[in-house]
Amino acid sequence: MTVHTGDRRILGIDPGLRVTGFGVIGVTGQRLTYLTCGCIRSAGEDLPQRIAVIVRDLSEVIAREQPTEVAVEKVFVNVNPQSTLLLGQARGAAISAAVLAALPVAEYTALQVKQAVVGHGKAAKEQVQEMVRRLLNLPGAPSPDAADALACAICHAHGARGLSGVRERGFRMRAGRLV
């Protein structure tokens, strides 16, 4: 049986210094096809080495999966500025791997991703995992980091319209509910 991989191949990335999630989907029209997902783990205290692992392993994913575009989750400002800075460096490493492969990169906030996949920006990780499982017709829920990466790719595939697509069909949101 031949699996159609789509006209577009989107690599979604959920950057993290210890765990970076990745997921690749195929897109044909409005149809989404799951291709692969996983996590890159970079352990240790040496920051340059951890960044090197992220760039190297994402470069391997890019070479193997041949995405046509990349979607990366933006860093949110944390209570701890040091954590925000470190997360930004992991994000920079992820973007560097994509740019080195000459791929276009789009960035989305966690709010945009959750709105596009679940329908509201305050969704819990478990809700994101379940919606990703359903949207991609997976037999089980992917790990939280891989699910976030796949959600980022799904958000990009849908043009990051999120609930604006619902509004285009004549619905509106009021107090977090469709009316």
Secondary structure by P-SEA (a helix, b strand, c coil): cccccccbbbbbbbccccbbbbbbbbbcccbbbbccbbbbbbbcccaaaaaaaaaaaaaaaaaaacccbbbbbbbcccccaaaaaaaaaaaaaaaaaaaaabbbbbbbcaaaaaaaccccccccaaaaaaaaaaaacccccccaaaaaaaaaaaaaaaccccaaaaaaacccccccccc
